[in-house]
Amino acid sequence: MPNINQAKIAILATDGFEQSELFEPLEKLRQAGAEVHVLSTKSGSIKGWDKDDWGKEVPVDKLLSEVRVSEYDGLVLPGGQINPDVLRADPKVVSFVREFFNSKKPLAAICHAPWLLIEADVVRGRNVTSYKSIRTDMVNAGGNWEDSEVVVDEALITSRNPGDLPAFVAKIIEEIEEGRHEDRKVA
C-alpha cells in the first residue's frame, strides 16, 4: 500500500480533454505529494476544452509508447467529449487501459472518459457512473450504472462531471493508498 506521497500516477489524455477534469486531479494529486505524469499519444502539449471553447494547454510528460503499466500506481482518465472519443479509437490506448485494469491497480475515469472503459471491455458487471448522456452506453456495456458523485468497484473509480471532482480526487487518493485490489477479476 503506497502512501500518496510515494505514488506515481499517470493521467492519459489528448486534445479536447475537459480542462478542469485534467488540471484539478493533476494539481491536487501533486499537492498531496504524488508524482504525476501527463501521458498522451502525441508529444509537446495538449489543449483542453473549457466549457464552450478551447482552453489551456498542458505539457505532455511522456508518450504512451514510452511507458509501461508497471511504472504507475494509478491511472486517471479525464473526460470531455472530444478526448475520450479520439482515444478510444486508438488500439494502443485501449490496450493500455485494459492492461491497467487487469493490473488490479486504481483506475479512475470521469464524465465521458468511461467510453474508454467500455472500449477496453472492463465495465461488464461493475458498479459505475458517468456523464448522464453516456448512461445508455454504460448499461449496454454491462455496467450497473448509478447516479452518484463517485462510484468505486474494487478500485475502478468513476464520476459524473466536473462538479464531482472533489469526491473523485479524494477517492483516487484513498484507493491509491489501499493499493492493488487482488480480488478484482480481470477483464
C-alpha positions as CSV (number, residue, x, y, z in Angstrom):
1,M,0.0,0.0,0.0
2,P,1.9,3.1,-1.2
3,N,1.4,6.4,0.6
4,I,0.1,9.0,-1.8
5,N,3.4,10.9,-1.4
6,Q,5.3,7.8,-2.7
7,A,2.8,7.1,-5.6
8,K,3.4,7.6,-9.3
9,I,0.2,8.3,-11.2
10,A,-0.5,8.7,-14.9
11,I,-3.1,11.0,-16.4
12,L,-3.8,9.9,-20.0
13,A,-5.4,12.4,-22.4
14,T,-5.2,14.2,-25.7
15,D,-6.5,17.4,-27.2
16,G,-10.1,18.2,-26.2
17,F,-9.9,17.0,-22.6
18,E,-12.3,18.7,-20.2
19,Q,-9.9,21.3,-18.7
20,S,-11.0,21.0,-15.1
21,E,-11.0,17.2,-15.2
22,L,-7.3,17.1,-16.0
23,F,-6.0,20.2,-14.2
24,E,-7.8,19.6,-10.8
25,P,-6.6,16.0,-10.4
26,L,-3.1,17.0,-11.6
27,E,-2.8,19.8,-9.1
28,K,-4.5,18.0,-6.1
29,L,-2.5,14.8,-6.6
30,R,0.7,16.7,-6.8
31,Q,-0.2,18.8,-3.8
32,A,-0.8,15.5,-1.9
33,G,2.8,14.5,-2.8
34,A,2.3,12.1,-5.7
35,E,4.5,12.2,-8.8
36,V,2.1,12.7,-11.7
37,H,2.8,12.4,-15.4
38,V,0.6,13.6,-18.2
39,L,0.7,10.9,-20.9
40,S,-0.5,11.3,-24.5
41,T,-0.2,9.7,-27.9
42,K,1.4,13.0,-29.2
43,S,4.4,14.9,-27.9
44,G,4.6,18.5,-26.9
45,S,1.4,19.7,-25.3
46,I,-2.3,19.0,-25.5
47,K,-5.1,21.5,-25.4
48,G,-8.1,21.4,-23.1
49,W,-11.7,22.3,-23.7
50,D,-13.1,24.8,-21.2
51,K,-16.9,24.8,-21.1
52,D,-17.6,26.1,-24.7
53,D,-14.2,26.8,-26.2
54,W,-10.6,25.8,-26.3
55,G,-8.8,26.2,-23.0
56,K,-5.3,25.9,-21.6
57,E,-2.5,23.7,-22.8
58,V,-0.7,21.3,-20.6
59,P,2.8,19.8,-21.4
60,V,2.9,16.1,-22.2
61,D,5.4,14.5,-19.9
62,K,5.7,11.2,-21.7
63,L,4.3,9.5,-24.8
64,L,2.1,6.5,-24.1
65,S,4.5,4.4,-26.2
66,E,7.4,5.2,-23.8
67,V,5.8,3.9,-20.6
68,R,4.6,0.6,-19.1
69,V,1.7,-0.1,-16.8
70,S,4.1,-1.4,-14.2
71,E,5.6,2.1,-13.8
72,Y,2.4,3.5,-12.3
73,D,0.3,3.1,-9.1
74,G,-2.8,4.6,-10.6
75,L,-4.3,5.8,-13.9
76,V,-6.7,8.8,-14.3
77,L,-8.8,9.4,-17.4
78,P,-10.2,12.9,-17.8
79,G,-13.4,13.3,-19.8
80,G,-14.7,15.9,-22.2
81,Q,-16.5,14.8,-25.4
82,I,-13.5,15.0,-27.7
83,N,-10.7,13.5,-25.7
84,P,-12.1,10.0,-24.9
85,D,-13.8,9.7,-28.2
86,V,-10.4,10.2,-30.0
87,L,-8.5,8.0,-27.6
88,R,-11.0,5.1,-27.7
89,A,-10.3,4.8,-31.5
90,D,-6.6,4.1,-30.8
91,P,-6.0,0.3,-30.2
92,K,-2.8,1.1,-28.2
93,V,-4.7,3.3,-25.8
94,V,-7.5,0.8,-25.4
95,S,-4.9,-2.0,-24.8
96,F,-3.1,0.2,-22.2
97,V,-6.4,0.9,-20.3
98,R,-7.3,-2.8,-20.3
99,E,-3.9,-3.8,-19.2
100,F,-4.0,-1.2,-16.4
101,F,-7.4,-2.5,-15.3
102,N,-6.0,-6.1,-15.3
103,S,-3.1,-5.0,-13.1
104,K,-5.7,-4.5,-10.3
105,K,-4.4,-1.0,-9.5
106,P,-6.7,2.0,-9.2
107,L,-8.1,3.2,-12.5
108,A,-10.2,6.4,-12.4
109,A,-12.5,7.8,-15.2
110,I,-14.8,10.9,-15.1
111,C,-17.5,12.3,-17.3
112,H,-17.2,10.9,-20.9
113,A,-13.9,9.0,-20.1
114,P,-15.8,5.8,-19.3
115,W,-16.1,5.4,-23.0
116,L,-12.5,4.2,-22.8
117,L,-13.6,1.7,-20.1
118,I,-16.3,0.4,-22.4
119,E,-13.9,0.1,-25.4
120,A,-11.5,-1.8,-23.1
121,D,-14.4,-4.1,-22.1
122,V,-13.9,-3.5,-18.3
123,V,-17.4,-2.2,-17.4
124,R,-19.3,-5.5,-17.6
125,G,-20.8,-6.5,-14.2
126,R,-19.3,-3.4,-12.4
127,N,-20.9,-0.6,-10.4
128,V,-20.2,2.6,-12.4
129,T,-21.3,6.1,-13.1
130,S,-20.6,8.6,-15.9
131,Y,-21.9,11.7,-17.6
132,K,-25.6,11.2,-18.0
133,S,-25.5,11.3,-21.8
134,I,-23.5,8.1,-21.9
135,R,-25.5,6.2,-19.3
136,T,-27.1,4.0,-22.0
137,D,-23.7,3.2,-23.4
138,M,-22.5,2.1,-19.9
139,V,-25.6,0.0,-19.3
140,N,-25.4,-1.6,-22.8
141,A,-21.7,-2.5,-22.0
142,G,-23.0,-4.4,-18.9
143,G,-22.3,-1.8,-16.3
144,N,-24.6,-1.3,-13.2
145,W,-25.0,2.5,-13.7
146,E,-25.9,4.7,-10.8
147,D,-26.4,8.5,-10.4
148,S,-23.8,9.2,-7.7
149,E,-20.9,11.7,-7.5
150,V,-18.4,8.9,-7.2
151,V,-18.7,5.1,-7.6
152,V,-16.0,2.6,-6.7
153,D,-15.9,-1.0,-7.6
154,E,-12.7,-2.7,-6.5
155,A,-10.5,0.3,-7.3
156,L,-12.4,1.2,-10.5
157,I,-13.4,4.8,-9.8
158,T,-16.0,6.6,-11.8
159,S,-17.6,10.1,-11.5
160,R,-20.2,12.0,-13.5
161,N,-18.9,15.6,-14.2
162,P,-16.7,18.4,-13.0
163,G,-18.9,19.1,-10.0
164,D,-17.8,15.7,-8.6
165,L,-14.1,16.5,-8.8
166,P,-13.5,16.9,-5.0
167,A,-15.0,13.5,-4.3
168,F,-13.3,11.9,-7.3
169,V,-9.8,13.1,-6.4
170,A,-10.3,12.2,-2.7
171,K,-11.4,8.7,-3.7
172,I,-8.3,8.4,-6.1
173,I,-6.0,9.2,-3.1
174,E,-7.9,6.7,-0.9
175,E,-7.7,3.9,-3.5
176,I,-4.0,4.5,-4.3
177,E,-3.2,4.2,-0.6
178,E,-5.2,0.9,-0.4
179,G,-3.0,-0.5,-3.2
180,R,-3.9,-3.3,-5.6
181,H,-7.2,-5.0,-5.3
182,E,-6.1,-8.6,-5.8
183,D,-9.7,-9.9,-5.7
184,R,-10.7,-7.8,-8.7
185,K,-11.5,-10.1,-11.6
186,V,-9.6,-9.2,-14.8
187,A,-11.4,-8.3,-18.0
